[in-house]
């Protein structure tokens, strides 16, 4: 494992913990984003531990689809929250 990989793991874990910690104060949307960061942490950790590169081929397509779904759900939750606040 390189130092760059460890930095990414710390980054994703820290962002996920931050989002879950402040979600009850700021916005429930942070639960969705926290889940995304936990997913990113797990994906990078599994990529580092397995001999298979999870950023090539079919795994990369699955990764991008999951990221797009998280993005879509986060945008939808944001729009619904903004409409309710008006």
MOPAC internal coordinates of N, CA, C and O (Angstrom, degrees):
PM7 1SCF
backbone

  N    0.0000 0     0.00 0     0.00 0    0    0    0
  C    1.4432 1     0.00 0     0.00 0    1    0    0
  C    1.5304 1   108.86 1     0.00 0    2    1    0
  O    1.2310 1   121.02 1   -48.22 1    3    2    1
  N    1.3161 1   115.65 1   131.78 1    3    2    1
  C    1.4615 1   120.63 1   179.43 1    5    3    2
  C    1.5322 1   110.27 1   -88.37 1    6    5    3
  O    1.2310 1   121.20 1   -12.31 1    7    6    5
  N    1.3102 1   115.32 1   167.69 1    7    6    5
  C    1.4665 1   120.32 1   179.90 1    9    7    6
  C    1.5247 1   110.30 1   -65.57 1   10    9    7
  O    1.2310 1   120.20 1   147.24 1   11   10    9
  N    1.3406 1   117.22 1   -32.76 1   11   10    9
  C    1.4620 1   121.42 1   178.23 1   13   11   10
  C    1.5278 1   110.72 1   -62.86 1   14   13   11
  O    1.2310 1   120.48 1   139.11 1   15   14   13
  N    1.3256 1   116.68 1   -40.89 1   15   14   13
  C    1.4567 1   121.03 1   179.22 1   17   15   14
  C    1.5273 1   111.26 1   -65.32 1   18   17   15
  O    1.2310 1   120.67 1   139.53 1   19   18   17
  N    1.3119 1   116.32 1   -40.47 1   19   18   17
  C    1.4637 1   120.62 1   178.39 1   21   19   18
  C    1.5275 1   110.20 1   -66.27 1   22   21   19
  O    1.2310 1   120.22 1   141.47 1   23   22   21
  N    1.3312 1   117.18 1   -38.53 1   23   22   21
  C    1.4595 1   120.60 1   178.12 1   25   23   22
  C    1.5238 1   111.24 1   -63.28 1   26   25   23
  O    1.2310 1   120.23 1   138.81 1   27   26   25
  N    1.3335 1   117.17 1   -41.19 1   27   26   25
  C    1.4601 1   119.98 1   177.38 1   29   27   26
  C    1.5253 1   111.29 1   -64.02 1   30   29   27
  O    1.2310 1   120.21 1   138.18 1   31   30   29
  N    1.3214 1   117.20 1   -41.82 1   31   30   29
  C    1.4564 1   120.29 1   178.94 1   33   31   30
  C    1.5297 1   111.32 1   -61.50 1   34   33   31
  O    1.2310 1   120.58 1   135.56 1   35   34   33
  N    1.3250 1   116.50 1   -44.44 1   35   34   33
  C    1.4618 1   120.57 1   178.43 1   37   35   34
  C    1.5303 1   110.33 1   -64.67 1   38   37   35
  O    1.2310 1   120.37 1   139.90 1   39   38   37
  N    1.3258 1   116.90 1   -40.10 1   39   38   37
  C    1.4608 1   121.32 1   179.12 1   41   39   38
  C    1.5152 1   111.41 1   -61.37 1   42   41   39
  O    1.2310 1   119.87 1   128.34 1   43   42   41
  N    1.3232 1   117.85 1   -51.66 1   43   42   41
  C    1.4648 1   120.92 1  -177.62 1   45   43   42
  C    1.5271 1   110.78 1   -65.12 1   46   45   43
  O    1.2310 1   119.74 1   138.33 1   47   46   45
  N    1.3194 1   118.09 1   -41.67 1   47   46   45
  C    1.4677 1   120.44 1   179.61 1   49   47   46
  C    1.5310 1   110.29 1   -65.39 1   50   49   47
  O    1.2310 1   120.03 1   137.69 1   51   50   49
  N    1.3132 1   117.55 1   -42.31 1   51   50   49
  C    1.4667 1   121.31 1   179.57 1   53   51   50
  C    1.5217 1   112.56 1   -64.35 1   54   53   51
  O    1.2310 1   120.38 1   136.47 1   55   54   53
  N    1.3243 1   116.88 1   -43.53 1   55   54   53
  C    1.4586 1   119.92 1   178.65 1   57   55   54
  C    1.5260 1   111.55 1   -65.85 1   58   57   55
  O    1.2310 1   120.56 1   140.24 1   59   58   57
  N    1.3277 1   116.53 1   -39.76 1   59   58   57
  C    1.4603 1   119.47 1   177.72 1   61   59   58
  C    1.5194 1   111.89 1   -63.43 1   62   61   59
  O    1.2310 1   120.33 1   134.86 1   63   62   61
  N    1.3173 1   116.97 1   -45.14 1   63   62   61
  C    1.4636 1   120.83 1   178.95 1   65   63   62
  C    1.5288 1   111.01 1   -63.55 1   66   65   63
  O    1.2310 1   120.50 1   138.74 1   67   66   65
  N    1.3263 1   116.64 1   -41.26 1   67   66   65
  C    1.4657 1   121.26 1   178.87 1   69   67   66
  C    1.5259 1   110.90 1   -61.47 1   70   69   67
  O    1.2310 1   120.41 1   134.65 1   71   70   69
  N    1.3269 1   116.82 1   -45.35 1   71   70   69
  C    1.4654 1   120.40 1  -179.54 1   73   71   70
  C    1.5204 1   111.59 1   -64.21 1   74   73   71
  O    1.2310 1   119.93 1   135.72 1   75   74   73
  N    1.3318 1   117.73 1   -44.28 1   75   74   73
  C    1.4576 1   120.04 1   179.75 1   77   75   74
  C    1.5285 1   111.42 1   -66.65 1   78   77   75
  O    1.2310 1   120.24 1   145.22 1   79   78   77
  N    1.3199 1   117.14 1   -34.78 1   79   78   77
  C    1.4579 1   120.68 1  -178.06 1   81   79   78
  C    1.5333 1   111.76 1   -69.51 1   82   81   79
  O    1.2310 1   120.13 1   139.88 1   83   82   81
  N    1.3316 1   117.36 1   -40.12 1   83   82   81
  C    1.4600 1   121.01 1  -176.13 1   85   83   82
  C    1.5219 1   114.24 1   -98.27 1   86   85   83
  O    1.2310 1   119.36 1  -177.51 1   87   86   85
  N    1.3187 1   118.83 1     2.49 1   87   86   85
  C    1.4628 1   120.82 1  -176.66 1   89   87   86
  C    1.5299 1   112.06 1   -64.38 1   90   89   87
  O    1.2310 1   119.81 1   141.45 1   91   90   89
  N    1.3149 1   117.97 1   -38.55 1   91   90   89
  C    1.4629 1   119.16 1  -178.18 1   93   91   90
  C    1.5243 1   112.12 1   -70.08 1   94   93   91
  O    1.2310 1   119.81 1   155.84 1   95   94   93
  N    1.3225 1   117.96 1   -24.16 1   95   94   93
  C    1.4611 1   121.41 1   179.45 1   97   95   94
  C    1.5238 1   112.38 1   -87.30 1   98   97   95
  O    1.2310 1   120.53 1   137.93 1   99   98   97
  N    1.3309 1   116.60 1   -42.07 1   99   98   97
  C    1.4592 1   119.62 1  -170.82 1  101   99   98
  C    1.5227 1   113.38 1   -96.18 1  102  101   99
  O    1.2310 1   120.30 1   120.56 1  103  102  101
  N    1.3225 1   117.03 1   -59.44 1  103  102  101
  C    1.4534 1   119.49 1  -175.60 1  105  103  102
  C    1.5236 1   109.98 1  -166.05 1  106  105  103
  O    1.2310 1   120.42 1   -37.79 1  107  106  105
  N    1.3263 1   116.80 1   142.21 1  107  106  105
  C    1.4716 1   119.39 1   176.42 1  109  107  106
  C    1.5346 1   112.91 1   -66.03 1  110  109  107
  O    1.2310 1   120.22 1   164.03 1  111  110  109
  N    1.3099 1   117.18 1   -15.97 1  111  110  109
  C    1.4700 1   120.80 1   177.51 1  113  111  110
  C    1.5244 1   110.03 1   -61.88 1  114  113  111
  O    1.2310 1   120.52 1   152.80 1  115  114  113
  N    1.3119 1   116.62 1   -27.20 1  115  114  113
  C    1.4643 1   119.79 1   179.47 1  117  115  114
  C    1.5215 1   112.25 1   -65.91 1  118  117  115
  O    1.2310 1   119.78 1   156.62 1  119  118  117
  N    1.3347 1   118.03 1   -23.38 1  119  118  117
  C    1.4682 1   119.78 1   173.93 1  121  119  118
  C    1.5364 1   110.23 1   -64.68 1  122  121  119
  O    1.2310 1   120.73 1   140.07 1  123  122  121
  N    1.3225 1   116.21 1   -39.93 1  123  122  121
  C    1.4619 1   120.41 1   178.10 1  125  123  122
  C    1.5262 1   109.66 1   -65.27 1  126  125  123
  O    1.2310 1   120.85 1   132.81 1  127  126  125
  N    1.3209 1   115.99 1   -47.19 1  127  126  125
  C    1.4667 1   119.60 1   179.88 1  129  127  126
  C    1.5239 1   111.32 1   -65.69 1  130  129  127
  O    1.2310 1   120.22 1   143.02 1  131  130  129
  N    1.3288 1   117.19 1   -36.98 1  131  130  129
  C    1.4631 1   120.46 1   176.02 1  133  131  130
  C    1.5194 1   111.37 1   -62.39 1  134  133  131
  O    1.2310 1   120.62 1   139.67 1  135  134  133
  N    1.3205 1   116.41 1   -40.33 1  135  134  133
  C    1.4655 1   120.23 1   175.48 1  137  135  134
  C    1.5110 1   111.98 1   -62.84 1  138  137  135
  O    1.2310 1   120.47 1   141.88 1  139  138  137
  N    1.3306 1   116.71 1   -38.12 1  139  138  137
  C    1.4560 1   120.73 1   176.80 1  141  139  138
  C    1.5244 1   111.14 1   -63.28 1  142  141  139
  O    1.2310 1   120.38 1   136.30 1  143  142  141
  N    1.3244 1   116.87 1   -43.70 1  143  142  141
  C    1.4622 1   119.95 1  -179.71 1  145  143  142
  C    1.5284 1   111.79 1   -68.01 1  146  145  143
  O    1.2310 1   120.24 1   145.54 1  147  146  145
  N    1.3172 1   117.15 1   -34.46 1  147  146  145
  C    1.4661 1   119.77 1   174.93 1  149  147  146
  C    1.5324 1   109.93 1   -66.07 1  150  149  147
  O    1.2310 1   120.55 1   139.67 1  151  150  149
  N    1.3320 1   116.55 1   -40.33 1  151  150  149
  C    1.4616 1   120.37 1   175.09 1  153  151  150
  C    1.5272 1   110.78 1   -59.63 1  154  153  151
  O    1.2310 1   120.33 1   135.16 1  155  154  153
  N    1.3371 1   116.98 1   -44.84 1  155  154  153
  C    1.4671 1   120.61 1   179.79 1  157  155  154
  C    1.5294 1   110.54 1   -62.35 1  158  157  155
  O    1.2310 1   120.52 1   138.35 1  159  158  157
  N    1.3339 1   116.61 1   -41.65 1  159  158  157
  C    1.4572 1   120.79 1   177.51 1  161  159  158
  C    1.5267 1   110.52 1   -59.19 1  162  161  159
  O    1.2310 1   120.91 1   132.31 1  163  162  161
  N    1.3277 1   115.87 1   -47.69 1  163  162  161
  C    1.4670 1   119.79 1  -178.62 1  165  163  162
  C    1.5220 1   111.39 1   -64.71 1  166  165  163
  O    1.2310 1   120.18 1   138.91 1  167  166  165
  N    1.3329 1   117.26 1   -41.09 1  167  166  165
  C    1.4648 1   120.78 1  -178.99 1  169  167  166
  C    1.5297 1   110.78 1   -63.45 1  170  169  167
  O    1.2310 1   120.35 1   134.11 1  171  170  169
  N    1.3322 1   116.93 1   -45.89 1  171  170  169
  C    1.4655 1   120.16 1   179.60 1  173  171  170
  C    1.5260 1   111.70 1   -67.04 1  174  173  171
  O    1.2310 1   120.28 1   142.38 1  175  174  173
  N    1.3339 1   117.08 1   -37.62 1  175  174  173
  C    1.4608 1   120.36 1   178.63 1  177  175  174
  C    1.5236 1   110.69 1   -65.01 1  178  177  175
  O    1.2310 1   120.58 1   133.53 1  179  178  177
  N    1.3273 1   116.49 1   -46.47 1  179  178  177
  C    1.4643 1   119.95 1   178.68 1  181  179  178
  C    1.5210 1   110.38 1   -64.01 1  182  181  179
  O    1.2310 1   120.07 1   142.17 1  183  182  181
  N    1.3248 1   117.46 1   -37.83 1  183  182  181
  C    1.4666 1   121.04 1   177.76 1  185  183  182
  C    1.5233 1   111.25 1   -61.93 1  186  185  183
  O    1.2310 1   120.66 1   142.56 1  187  186  185
  N    1.3219 1   116.34 1   -37.44 1  187  186  185
  C    1.4675 1   119.59 1   179.96 1  189  187  186
  C    1.5227 1   112.52 1   -75.04 1  190  189  187
  O    1.2310 1   120.21 1   147.38 1  191  190  189
  N    1.3292 1   117.21 1   -32.62 1  191  190  189
  C    1.4606 1   120.30 1  -175.00 1  193  191  190
  C    1.5281 1   113.26 1   -85.19 1  194  193  191
  O    1.2310 1   119.95 1   149.93 1  195  194  193
  N    1.3269 1   117.70 1   -30.07 1  195  194  193
  C    1.4632 1   120.44 1  -178.76 1  197  195  194
  C    1.5277 1   111.03 1   -90.14 1  198  197  195
  O    1.2310 1   120.10 1   -26.91 1  199  198  197
  N    1.3179 1   117.40 1   153.09 1  199  198  197
  C    1.4644 1   119.34 1   176.95 1  201  199  198
  C    1.5302 1   112.62 1   -75.53 1  202  201  199
  O    1.2310 1   119.91 1   169.80 1  203  202  201
  N    1.3298 1   117.77 1   -10.20 1  203  202  201
  C    1.4640 1   122.24 1  -179.33 1  205  203  202
  C    1.5269 1   108.93 1   -88.25 1  206  205  203
  O    1.2310 1   120.43 1   -42.58 1  207  206  205
  N    1.3364 1   116.79 1   137.42 1  207  206  205
  C    1.4546 1   121.23 1   176.66 1  209  207  206
  C    1.5250 1   108.75 1   -83.33 1  210  209  207
  O    1.2310 1   120.03 1   -64.99 1  211  210  209
  N    1.3171 1   117.54 1   115.01 1  211  210  209
  C    1.4509 1   122.00 1  -177.73 1  213  211  210
  C    1.5177 1   113.07 1   -82.13 1  214  213  211
  O    1.2310 1   119.65 1  -176.49 1  215  214  213
  N    1.3083 1   118.27 1     3.51 1  215  214  213
  C    1.4522 1   121.91 1   177.63 1  217  215  214
  C    1.5195 1   111.56 1  -109.93 1  218  217  215
  O    1.2310 1   120.30 1  -157.28 1  219  218  217
  N    1.3235 1   117.03 1    22.72 1  219  218  217
  C    1.4680 1   122.93 1   177.16 1  221  219  218
  C    1.5210 1   109.68 1  -126.55 1  222  221  219
  O    1.2310 1   120.83 1   -33.39 1  223  222  221
  N    1.3157 1   116.02 1   146.61 1  223  222  221
  C    1.4536 1   122.03 1   170.69 1  225  223  222
  C    1.5101 1   115.05 1    63.35 1  226  225  223
  O    1.2310 1   120.97 1    43.42 1  227  226  225
  N    1.3139 1   115.75 1  -136.58 1  227  226  225
  C    1.4597 1   122.68 1  -176.31 1  229  227  226
  C    1.5215 1   111.73 1   -63.69 1  230  229  227
  O    1.2310 1   120.26 1   143.67 1  231  230  229
  N    1.3161 1   117.12 1   -36.33 1  231  230  229
  C    1.4712 1   119.85 1   178.83 1  233  231  230
  C    1.5312 1   110.97 1   -60.90 1  234  233  231
  O    1.2310 1   120.32 1   142.51 1  235  234  233
  N    1.3153 1   116.99 1   -37.49 1  235  234  233
  C    1.4527 1   120.99 1   179.15 1  237  235  234
  C    1.5263 1   110.82 1   -66.91 1  238  237  235
  O    1.2310 1   120.09 1   142.03 1  239  238  237
  N    1.3218 1   117.43 1   -37.97 1  239  238  237
  C    1.4586 1   120.96 1   177.52 1  241  239  238
  C    1.5278 1   110.12 1   -64.84 1  242  241  239
  O    1.2310 1   120.39 1   135.81 1  243  242  241
  N    1.3271 1   116.87 1   -44.19 1  243  242  241
  C    1.4664 1   120.80 1   177.54 1  245  243  242
  C    1.5264 1   110.26 1   -61.42 1  246  245  243
  O    1.2310 1   120.46 1   137.35 1  247  246  245
  N    1.3222 1   116.73 1   -42.65 1  247  246  245
  C    1.4637 1   121.74 1   178.85 1  249  247  246
  C    1.5278 1   110.82 1   -59.54 1  250  249  247
  O    1.2310 1   120.39 1   134.37 1  251  250  249
  N    1.3140 1   116.85 1   -45.63 1  251  250  249
  C    1.4694 1   120.69 1  -178.68 1  253  251  250
  C    1.5206 1   111.80 1   -67.57 1  254  253  251
  O    1.2310 1   120.03 1   142.95 1  255  254  253
  N    1.3221 1   117.54 1   -37.05 1  255  254  253
  C    1.4644 1   120.58 1   178.34 1  257  255  254
  C    1.5284 1   110.03 1   -65.49 1  258  257  255
  O    1.2310 1   120.21 1   136.06 1  259  258  257
  N    1.3205 1   117.20 1   -43.94 1  259  258  257
  C    1.4683 1   120.28 1   178.86 1  261  259  258
  C    1.5266 1   110.50 1   -62.98 1  262  261  259
  O    1.2310 1   120.05 1   138.23 1  263  262  261
  N    1.3182 1   117.51 1   -41.77 1  263  262  261
  C    1.4717 1   120.70 1   177.52 1  265  263  262
  C    1.5235 1   111.34 1   -63.16 1  266  265  263
  O    1.2310 1   120.02 1   139.42 1  267  266  265
  N    1.3362 1   117.56 1   -40.58 1  267  266  265
  C    1.4631 1   121.42 1   178.74 1  269  267  266
  C    1.5290 1   111.20 1   -65.31 1  270  269  267
  O    1.2310 1   120.25 1   141.81 1  271  270  269
  N    1.3270 1   117.13 1   -38.19 1  271  270  269
  C    1.4620 1   120.23 1   177.78 1  273  271  270
  C    1.5246 1   110.52 1   -65.38 1  274  273  271
  O    1.2310 1   120.18 1   135.46 1  275  274  273
  N    1.3289 1   117.25 1   -44.54 1  275  274  273
  C    1.4691 1   120.08 1   176.43 1  277  275  274
  C    1.5245 1   110.68 1   -59.12 1  278  277  275
  O    1.2310 1   120.16 1   136.92 1  279  278  277
  N    1.3259 1   117.30 1   -43.08 1  279  278  277
  C    1.4628 1   121.26 1   179.85 1  281  279  278
  C    1.5236 1   110.46 1   -63.24 1  282  281  279
  O    1.2310 1   120.29 1   134.91 1  283  282  281
  N    1.3176 1   117.05 1   -45.09 1  283  282  281
  C    1.4577 1   120.50 1   179.31 1  285  283  282
  C    1.5175 1   112.77 1   -62.57 1  286  285  283
  O    1.2310 1   120.34 1   137.33 1  287  286  285
  N    1.3112 1   116.95 1   -42.67 1  287  286  285
  C    1.4685 1   120.78 1   178.98 1  289  287  286
  C    1.5288 1   110.38 1   -66.00 1  290  289  287
  O    1.2310 1   120.11 1   139.40 1  291  290  289
  N    1.3187 1   117.39 1   -40.60 1  291  290  289
  C    1.4719 1   120.42 1   179.19 1  293  291  290
  C    1.5263 1   110.91 1   -64.89 1  294  293  291
  O    1.2310 1   119.87 1   137.68 1  295  294  293
  N    1.3250 1   117.85 1   -42.32 1  295  294  293
  C    1.4669 1   120.89 1   178.73 1  297  295  294
  C    1.5225 1   110.47 1   -65.49 1  298  297  295
  O    1.2310 1   120.43 1   137.06 1  299  298  297
  N    1.3296 1   116.78 1   -42.94 1  299  298  297
  C    1.4580 1   120.62 1   178.48 1  301  299  298
  C    1.5263 1   111.23 1   -62.13 1  302  301  299
  O    1.2310 1   119.94 1   136.32 1  303  302  301
  N    1.3107 1   117.72 1   -43.68 1  303  302  301
  C    1.4675 1   120.96 1   178.44 1  305  303  302
  C    1.5223 1   110.89 1   -64.07 1  306  305  303
  O    1.2310 1   120.07 1   142.55 1  307  306  305
  N    1.3178 1   117.46 1   -37.45 1  307  306  305
  C    1.4617 1   121.41 1   178.83 1  309  307  306
  C    1.5269 1   110.84 1   -65.68 1  310  309  307
  O    1.2310 1   120.39 1   134.72 1  311  310  309
  N    1.3213 1   116.87 1   -45.28 1  311  310  309
  C    1.4581 1   120.55 1   179.77 1  313  311  310
  C    1.5286 1   110.90 1   -63.47 1  314  313  311
  O    1.2310 1   120.18 1   137.69 1  315  314  313
  N    1.3279 1   117.27 1   -42.31 1  315  314  313
  C    1.4563 1   120.05 1   178.66 1  317  315  314
  C    1.5207 1   110.96 1   -64.63 1  318  317  315
  O    1.2310 1   120.06 1   139.49 1  319  318  317
  N    1.3225 1   117.50 1   -40.51 1  319  318  317
  C    1.4703 1   120.73 1   178.73 1  321  319  318
  C    1.5228 1   111.39 1   -64.91 1  322  321  319
  O    1.2310 1   120.14 1   140.59 1  323  322  321
  N    1.3150 1   117.34 1   -39.41 1  323  322  321
  C    1.4833 1   120.58 1   178.42 1  325  323  322
  C    1.5143 1   111.34 1   -67.27 1  326  325  323
  O    1.2310 1   119.91 1   141.84 1  327  326  325
  N    1.3229 1   117.78 1   -38.16 1  327  326  325
  C    1.4647 1   120.06 1   179.37 1  329  327  326
  C    1.5269 1   111.31 1   -67.90 1  330  329  327
  O    1.2310 1   120.52 1   144.00 1  331  330  329
  N    1.3241 1   116.60 1   -36.00 1  331  330  329
  C    1.4668 1   119.78 1   178.74 1  333  331  330
  C    1.5275 1   111.59 1   -69.52 1  334  333  331
  O    1.2310 1   120.26 1   147.37 1  335  334  333
  N    1.3284 1   117.11 1   -32.63 1  335  334  333
  C    1.4587 1   119.98 1  -177.53 1  337  335  334
  C    1.5266 1   112.39 1   -74.24 1  338  337  335
  O    1.2310 1   119.99 1   161.95 1  339  338  337
  N    1.3164 1   117.63 1   -18.05 1  339  338  337
  C    1.4755 1   119.80 1   178.69 1  341  339  338
  C    1.4691 1   108.12 1   -81.82 1  342  341  339
  O    1.2310 1   120.10 1   180.00 1  343  342  341

